[in-house]
Amino acid sequence: MSNAHLAMQVLAHQLAAAGSAVSIGLLDTKAALQLWPWRVQPLASARNAPLLRSPDGSLHPAPPPDELHCLLISQGDEASFAALQAARQWLAEHPVLDVAGSRVQVLPSTLPTAELAQLFIAAGRPMTLSAAYVIQG
């Protein structure tokens, strides 16, 4: 998805409107939740999409949309745990966002404990309650 950052901004705005203060990235420690993008990759299911015809008549493959893997991370206190639960509930009820006229799905994901621990270690942060999501669009 060429507008991955825009999708994260829309998601953060929607969650804030629903009552959970969300920052993008790990720098803002005042927000109850942090939306941390950690991996982007081509959407595997779109690799076999039909070819596109250029104005000159030639065929070429369409670039596959990306999927953005992110964590919604709490600050570790009771208020941010409640905000994380509220955000998870909101996302369960609103799994599709409108981003610049395109439908973007926000899907829950799972991470093996070892991979999750490696992410927190790489970020230099203590592990805390978090939820994994994939943004596809």
N, CA, C and O of each residue as an XYZ file, in Angstrom:
548
protein
N       0.856     -1.157      0.000
C       0.000      0.000      0.000
C       0.896      1.212      0.000
O       1.706      1.383      0.911
N       0.770      2.045     -0.987
C       1.611      3.217     -1.095
C       1.242      4.255     -0.046
O       2.042      5.146      0.240
N       0.078      4.163      0.521
C      -0.341      5.135      1.520
C      -0.388      4.514      2.918
O      -1.317      4.771      3.683
N       0.610      3.702      3.244
C       0.642      3.024      4.546
C       0.664      4.028      5.687
O      -0.028      3.853      6.690
N       1.454      5.072      5.534
C       1.526      6.064      6.610
C       0.187      6.769      6.774
O      -0.244      7.031      7.896
N      -0.469      7.074      5.668
C      -1.791      7.700      5.733
C      -2.784      6.772      6.431
O      -3.602      7.225      7.231
N      -2.712      5.479      6.128
C      -3.602      4.508      6.776
C      -3.374      4.485      8.286
O      -4.331      4.402      9.056
N      -2.118      4.559      8.711
C      -1.834      4.585     10.151
C      -2.364      5.868     10.778
O      -2.888      5.840     11.891
N      -2.234      6.998     10.074
C      -2.759      8.253     10.606
C      -4.275      8.191     10.751
O      -4.822      8.638     11.760
N      -4.954      7.641      9.751
C      -6.413      7.492      9.822
C      -6.777      6.579     10.990
O      -7.695      6.882     11.752
N      -6.066      5.469     11.131
C      -6.343      4.544     12.227
C      -6.135      5.229     13.577
O      -6.984      5.115     14.462
N      -5.023      5.936     13.746
C      -4.756      6.632     15.009
C      -5.847      7.675     15.287
O      -6.297      7.819     16.423
N      -6.268      8.399     14.246
C      -7.320      9.404     14.406
C      -8.645      8.754     14.809
O      -9.337      9.244     15.701
N      -8.992      7.648     14.147
C     -10.249      6.954     14.456
C     -10.247      6.420     15.892
O     -11.248      6.522     16.602
N      -9.110      5.849     16.309
C      -9.027      5.332     17.680
C      -9.094      6.474     18.689
O      -9.707      6.329     19.747
N      -8.469      7.612     18.370
C      -8.546      8.774     19.264
C      -9.987      9.272     19.364
O     -10.450      9.620     20.450
N     -10.701      9.307     18.229
C     -12.102      9.729     18.239
C     -12.963      8.779     19.064
O     -13.987      9.178     19.618
N     -12.537      7.515     19.139
C     -13.270      6.516     19.922
C     -12.867      6.550     21.399
O     -13.424      5.809     22.210
N     -11.898      7.411     21.751
C     -11.560      7.586     23.158
C     -10.194      7.101     23.589
O      -9.884      7.153     24.779
N      -9.354      6.627     22.667
C      -8.027      6.134     23.032
C      -6.961      7.014     22.383
O      -6.840      7.050     21.159
N      -6.193      7.718     23.203
C      -5.102      8.550     22.679
C      -4.016      7.638     22.115
O      -3.465      6.798     22.828
N      -3.715      7.811     20.830
C      -2.765      6.939     20.137
C      -1.726      7.796     19.428
O      -2.068      8.760     18.742
N      -0.448      7.438     19.597
C       0.613      8.082     18.835
C       1.183      7.060     17.856
O       1.086      5.852     18.073
N       1.776      7.560     16.782
C       2.418      6.673     15.808
C       3.902      6.650     16.116
O       4.542      7.698     16.206
N       4.446      5.459     16.278
C       5.856      5.299     16.626
C       6.038      5.135     18.115
O       5.070      5.043     18.870
N       7.284      5.101     18.526
C       7.598      4.817     19.925
C       8.095      6.026     20.700
O       8.440      5.892     21.874
N       8.144      7.199     20.086
C       8.751      8.349     20.741
C       7.836      9.039     21.745
O       8.307      9.507     22.782
N       6.548      9.111     21.459
C       5.607      9.807     22.336
C       5.201      8.885     23.478
O       4.426      7.947     23.287
N       5.729      9.158     24.659
C       5.415      8.298     25.806
C       4.243      8.828     26.614
O       3.893      8.246     27.641
N       3.627      9.923     26.173
C       2.486     10.482     26.899
C       1.163      9.870     26.453
O       0.211      9.828     27.233
N       1.089      9.396     25.219
C      -0.151      8.791     24.719
C      -0.375      7.460     25.423
O       0.574      6.752     25.759
N      -1.639      7.132     25.638
C      -1.958      5.857     26.299
C      -1.494      4.675     25.473
O      -1.061      3.658     26.015
N      -1.588      4.814     24.136
C      -1.216      3.724     23.229
C      -0.260      4.241     22.162
O      -0.296      5.410     21.777
N       0.590      3.340     21.701
C       1.497      3.651     20.602
C       1.245      2.654     19.480
O       1.183      1.447     19.714
N       1.101      3.158     18.273
C       0.937      2.333     17.084
C       2.309      2.264     16.418
O       2.790      3.246     15.854
N       2.926      1.097     16.493
C       4.303      0.936     16.043
C       4.361      0.062     14.801
O       4.179     -1.151     14.900
N       4.611      0.649     13.628
C       4.795     -0.171     12.426
C       6.172     -0.820     12.484
O       7.164     -0.160     12.793
N       6.228     -2.108     12.189
C       7.533     -2.775     12.290
C       7.899     -3.592     11.060
O       9.051     -4.005     10.921
N       6.959     -3.832     10.174
C       7.312     -4.559      8.942
C       6.295     -4.236      7.864
O       5.093     -4.151      8.118
N       6.813     -4.057      6.640
C       5.947     -3.894      5.479
C       6.395     -4.924      4.451
O       7.591     -5.132      4.246
N       5.433     -5.560      3.814
C       5.754     -6.577      2.812
C       4.627     -6.639      1.796
O       3.500     -6.243      2.094
N       4.921     -7.136      0.592
C       3.855     -7.264     -0.421
C       2.787     -8.249      0.056
O       3.093     -9.252      0.700
N       1.563     -7.952     -0.265
C       0.450     -8.827      0.071
C       0.541    -10.079     -0.792
O       0.384    -10.008     -2.011
N       0.790    -11.211     -0.173
C       1.045    -12.454     -0.907
C      -0.145    -12.867     -1.779
O       0.049    -13.367     -2.887
N      -1.348    -12.666     -1.302
C      -2.518    -13.116     -2.062
C      -2.738    -12.305     -3.336
O      -3.504    -12.727     -4.202
N      -2.087    -11.154     -3.470
C      -2.271    -10.315     -4.657
C      -1.200    -10.533     -5.718
O      -1.190     -9.847     -6.740
N      -0.316    -11.466     -5.487
C       0.781    -11.672     -6.439
C       0.313    -12.242     -7.770
O       0.987    -12.052     -8.783
N      -0.800    -12.923     -7.797
C      -1.307    -13.518     -9.033
C      -2.436    -12.693     -9.634
O      -3.329    -13.234    -10.286
N      -2.396    -11.405     -9.419
C      -3.438    -10.528     -9.958
C      -3.330    -10.476    -11.482
O      -2.252    -10.703    -12.031
N      -4.416    -10.186    -12.159
C      -4.369    -10.093    -13.625
C      -3.428     -8.976    -14.070
O      -3.189     -8.012    -13.343
N      -2.908     -9.131    -15.265
C      -2.008     -8.127    -15.829
C      -2.788     -6.866    -16.180
O      -3.974     -6.923    -16.506
N      -2.106     -5.734    -16.108
C      -2.709     -4.454    -16.479
C      -2.271     -4.080    -17.886
O      -1.144     -4.359    -18.293
N      -3.163     -3.453    -18.614
C      -2.841     -2.999    -19.965
C      -2.485     -1.515    -19.908
O      -3.259     -0.696    -19.414
N      -1.308     -1.187    -20.420
C      -0.857      0.208    -20.499
C      -1.593      0.913    -21.632
O      -2.190      0.255    -22.484
N      -1.558      2.247    -21.650
C      -2.191      2.979    -22.759
C      -1.634      2.585    -24.124
O      -2.332      2.692    -25.133
N      -0.377      2.126    -24.162
C       0.199      1.716    -25.451
C      -0.188      0.284    -25.845
O       0.222     -0.211    -26.896
N      -0.979     -0.372    -24.994
C      -1.448     -1.721    -25.292
C      -0.613     -2.831    -24.687
O      -1.022     -3.991    -24.733
N       0.536     -2.518    -24.126
C       1.375     -3.565    -23.530
C       0.806     -4.001    -22.181
O       0.131     -3.235    -21.494
N       1.093     -5.236    -21.825
C       0.649     -5.787    -20.543
C       1.807     -5.790    -19.559
O       2.956     -6.036    -19.925
N       1.480     -5.512    -18.309
C       2.500     -5.567    -17.259
C       1.821     -5.926    -15.944
O       0.634     -5.660    -15.756
N       2.577     -6.530    -15.039
C       1.974     -6.890    -13.754
C       1.724     -5.644    -12.910
O       2.512     -4.698    -12.917
N       0.626     -5.667    -12.196
C       0.338     -4.584    -11.257
C       1.195     -4.791    -10.019
O       1.359     -5.925     -9.569
N       1.741     -3.725     -9.462
C       2.501     -3.911     -8.231
C       1.548     -4.376     -7.127
O       0.487     -3.784     -6.934
N       1.923     -5.430     -6.407
C       1.012     -5.915     -5.369
C       0.904     -4.898     -4.236
O       1.885     -4.235     -3.899
N      -0.269     -4.774     -3.657
C      -0.396     -3.881     -2.500
C       0.425     -4.434     -1.338
O       0.728     -5.625     -1.280
N       0.765     -3.564     -0.444
C       1.543     -3.972      0.721
C       0.638     -4.252      1.900
O      -0.505     -3.800      1.964
N       1.186     -5.014      2.830
C       0.546     -5.154      4.125
C       1.537     -4.643      5.163
O       2.729     -4.949      5.114
N       1.024     -3.871      6.087
C       1.833     -3.240      7.110
C       1.560     -3.929      8.436
O       0.426     -3.941      8.916
N       2.595     -4.499      9.023
C       2.473     -5.148     10.329
C       2.779     -4.112     11.406
O       3.763     -3.378     11.313
N       1.934     -4.061     12.420
C       2.158     -3.088     13.480
C       1.707     -3.657     14.815
O       0.945     -4.621     14.885
N       2.198     -3.035     15.857
C       1.792     -3.373     17.214
C       1.087     -2.173     17.818
O       1.505     -1.032     17.620
N       0.036     -2.429     18.542
C      -0.639     -1.414     19.341
C      -0.183     -1.689     20.771
O      -0.562     -2.698     21.365
N       0.626     -0.794     21.317
C       1.338     -1.048     22.565
C       0.800     -0.157     23.677
O       0.613      1.046     23.491
N       0.555     -0.763     24.831
C       0.126      0.005     26.005
C       1.351      0.519     26.754
O       2.467      0.045     26.541
N       1.130      1.482     27.623
C       2.214      2.047     28.424
C       2.540      1.181     29.643
O       3.560      1.392     30.298
N       1.691      0.221     29.942
C       1.966     -0.677     31.063
C       1.199     -0.343     32.324
O       1.321     -1.060     33.317
N       0.412      0.722     32.320
C      -0.377      1.039     33.508
C      -1.837      0.633     33.289
O      -2.233      0.238     32.192
N      -2.605      0.738     34.334
C      -3.996      0.272     34.273
C      -4.822      1.057     33.254
O      -5.634      0.474     32.536
N      -4.621      2.371     33.189
C      -5.393      3.193     32.242
C      -5.074      2.811     30.800
O      -5.975      2.744     29.965
N      -3.798      2.561     30.502
C      -3.461      2.202     29.122
C      -3.898      0.776     28.795
O      -4.185      0.477     27.635
N      -3.956     -0.103     29.782
C      -4.513     -1.442     29.538
C      -5.984     -1.325     29.151
O      -6.450     -2.007     28.238
N      -6.713     -0.451     29.854
C      -8.127     -0.241     29.527
C      -8.260      0.380     28.131
O      -9.162      0.018     27.376
N      -7.366      1.311     27.791
C      -7.396      1.928     26.458
C      -7.108      0.887     25.382
O      -7.726      0.911     24.317
N      -6.181     -0.023     25.646
C      -5.870     -1.085     24.679
C      -7.084     -1.985     24.470
O      -7.405     -2.344     23.337
N      -7.748     -2.345     25.541
C      -8.935     -3.191     25.415
C     -10.031     -2.471     24.635
O     -10.702     -3.080     23.802
N     -10.213     -1.179     24.899
C     -11.227     -0.402     24.171
C     -10.860     -0.304     22.689
O     -11.733     -0.419     21.827
N      -9.575     -0.093     22.386
C      -9.133     -0.007     20.991
C      -9.329     -1.344     20.282
O      -9.763     -1.374     19.130
N      -9.019     -2.434     20.949
C      -9.215     -3.760     20.355
C     -10.689     -4.001     20.054
O     -11.028     -4.546     19.004
N     -11.565     -3.599     20.969
C     -13.005     -3.760     20.755
C     -13.466     -2.915     19.573
O     -14.249     -3.379     18.744
N     -12.980     -1.666     19.493
C     -13.357     -0.791     18.387
C     -12.899     -1.382     17.064
O     -13.651     -1.375     16.090
N     -11.671     -1.894     17.018
C     -11.153     -2.500     15.784
C     -11.928     -3.761     15.405
O     -12.101     -4.038     14.218
N     -12.392     -4.520     16.376
C     -13.201     -5.703     16.080
C     -14.529     -5.298     15.435
O     -15.060     -6.019     14.590
N     -15.060     -4.147     15.837
C     -16.335     -3.662     15.300
C     -16.172     -2.862     14.007
O     -17.135     -2.703     13.258
N     -14.960     -2.354     13.734
C     -14.690     -1.513     12.564
C     -13.421     -1.998     11.860
O     -12.413     -1.290     11.869
N     -13.445     -3.174     11.257
C     -12.216     -3.723     10.661
C     -11.848     -3.116      9.303
O     -10.786     -3.429      8.764
N     -12.697     -2.260      8.745
C     -12.425     -1.651      7.441
C     -12.474     -0.132      7.598
O     -13.433      0.422      8.136
N     -11.413      0.530      7.111
C     -11.334      1.990      7.159
C     -11.361      2.543      5.743
O     -10.948      1.878      4.792
N     -11.852      3.768      5.618
C     -11.786      4.478      4.339
C     -10.552      5.369      4.393
O     -10.484      6.297      5.198
N      -9.574      5.083      3.530
C      -8.335      5.851      3.481
C      -8.200      6.408      2.071
O      -7.904      5.676      1.126
N      -8.417      7.693      1.943
C      -8.301      8.375      0.653
C      -9.131      7.683     -0.425
O      -8.675      7.511     -1.555
N     -10.353      7.287     -0.066
C     -11.246      6.652     -1.020
C     -11.005      5.173     -1.251
O     -11.692      4.560     -2.070
N     -10.052      4.588     -0.555
C      -9.774      3.150     -0.678
C     -10.156      2.433      0.607
O     -10.062      2.987      1.703
N     -10.587      1.191      0.446
C     -10.900      0.367      1.613
C      -9.610     -0.249      2.148
O      -8.848     -0.862      1.401
N      -9.376     -0.082      3.434
C      -8.204     -0.643      4.093
C      -8.687     -1.501      5.245
O      -9.474     -1.053      6.079
N      -8.213     -2.740      5.288
C      -8.587     -3.654      6.363
C      -7.547     -3.599      7.467
O      -6.348     -3.506      7.203
N      -8.014     -3.656      8.703
C      -7.137     -3.750      9.865
C      -7.485     -5.072     10.535
O      -8.532     -5.211     11.168
N      -6.587     -6.038     10.382
C      -6.845     -7.403     10.830
C      -5.988     -7.761     12.032
O      -4.799     -7.444     12.059
N      -6.579     -8.425     13.038
C      -5.751     -8.891     14.146
C      -4.756     -9.935     13.644
O      -5.030    -10.682     12.704
N      -3.626     -9.964     14.280
C      -2.563    -10.885     13.890
C      -2.004    -11.532     15.150
O      -2.290    -11.096     16.265
N      -1.218    -12.556     14.964
C      -0.535    -13.175     16.099
C       0.963    -13.166     15.837
O       1.413    -13.258     14.695
N       1.705    -13.056     16.892
C       3.158    -13.124     16.823
C       3.632    -14.171     17.808
O       3.166    -14.205     18.947
N       4.551    -15.027     17.387
C       5.146    -15.941     18.364
C       5.831    -15.135     19.470
O       6.362    -14.054     19.219
N       5.816    -15.651     20.655
C       6.398    -14.944     21.794
C       7.847    -14.562     21.547
O       8.264    -13.464     21.914
N       8.618    -15.443     20.934
C      10.032    -15.155     20.681
C      10.183    -13.961     19.741
O      11.045    -13.110     19.959
N       9.355    -13.890     18.700
C       9.438    -12.772     17.762
C       9.009    -11.467     18.433
O       9.615    -10.418     18.212
N       7.971    -11.539     19.245
C       7.518    -10.363     19.972
C       8.610     -9.872     20.923
O       8.874     -8.672     21.004
N       9.235    -10.792     21.634
C      10.321    -10.421     22.548
C      11.478     -9.783     21.784
O      12.064     -8.807     22.252
N      11.810    -10.320     20.621
C      12.892     -9.745     19.821
C      12.566     -8.322     19.387
O      13.453     -7.469     19.352
N      11.306     -8.055     19.058
C      10.914     -6.697     18.672
C      11.108     -5.720     19.828
O      11.652     -4.632     19.639
N      10.667     -6.103     21.016
C      10.822     -5.220     22.174
C      12.296     -5.031     22.526
O      12.708     -3.927     22.884
N      13.086     -6.085     22.430
C      14.523     -5.971     22.705
C      15.173     -5.036     21.690
O      15.971     -4.174     22.059
N      14.834     -5.204     20.415
C      15.405     -4.346     19.372
C      15.028     -2.882     19.584
O      15.810     -1.988     19.259
N      13.847     -2.631     20.123
C      13.400     -1.261     20.371
C      13.947     -0.718     21.691
O      13.789      0.466     21.990
N      14.587     -1.578     22.475
C      15.123     -1.139     23.766
C      14.046     -0.810     24.771
O      14.204      0.092     25.594
N      12.938     -1.551     24.704
C      11.793     -1.314     25.585
C      11.482     -2.558     26.389
O      11.688     -3.674     25.913
N      10.989     -2.378     27.600
C      10.506     -3.549     28.336
C       9.213     -4.045     27.684
O       8.430     -3.255     27.156
N       9.005     -5.342     27.726
C       7.763     -5.887     27.156
C       6.575     -5.413     27.981
O       6.638     -5.321     29.207
N       5.508     -5.121     27.282
C       4.265     -4.725     27.927
C       3.106     -5.253     27.089
O       3.310     -5.762     25.987
N       1.933     -5.135     27.597
C       0.753     -5.646     26.913
C       0.593     -4.946     25.568
O       0.641     -3.719     25.479
N       0.402     -5.747     24.527
C       0.275     -5.197     23.183
C      -0.642     -6.091     22.353
O      -0.960     -7.216     22.738
N      -1.055     -5.562     21.208
C      -1.882     -6.326     20.273
C      -1.303     -6.134     18.873
O      -0.969     -5.016     18.479
N      -1.188     -7.223     18.132
C      -0.610     -7.183     16.781
C      -1.734     -7.051     15.755
O      -2.790     -7.671     15.879
N      -1.476     -6.219     14.730
C      -2.421     -6.022     13.638
C      -1.695     -5.967     12.313
O      -0.504     -5.661     12.255
N      -2.421     -6.266     11.249
C      -1.915     -6.124      9.888
C      -2.881     -5.192      9.163
O      -4.093     -5.405      9.165
N      -2.318     -4.151      8.540
C      -3.104     -3.208      7.760
C      -2.937     -3.569      6.308
O      -1.823     -3.554      5.784
N      -4.051     -3.899      5.640
C      -4.021     -4.304      4.234
C      -4.944     -3.401      3.432
O      -6.067     -3.102      3.839
N      -4.440     -2.977      2.282
C      -5.327     -2.163      1.466
C      -4.753     -1.837      0.122
O      -5.397     -1.154     -0.675
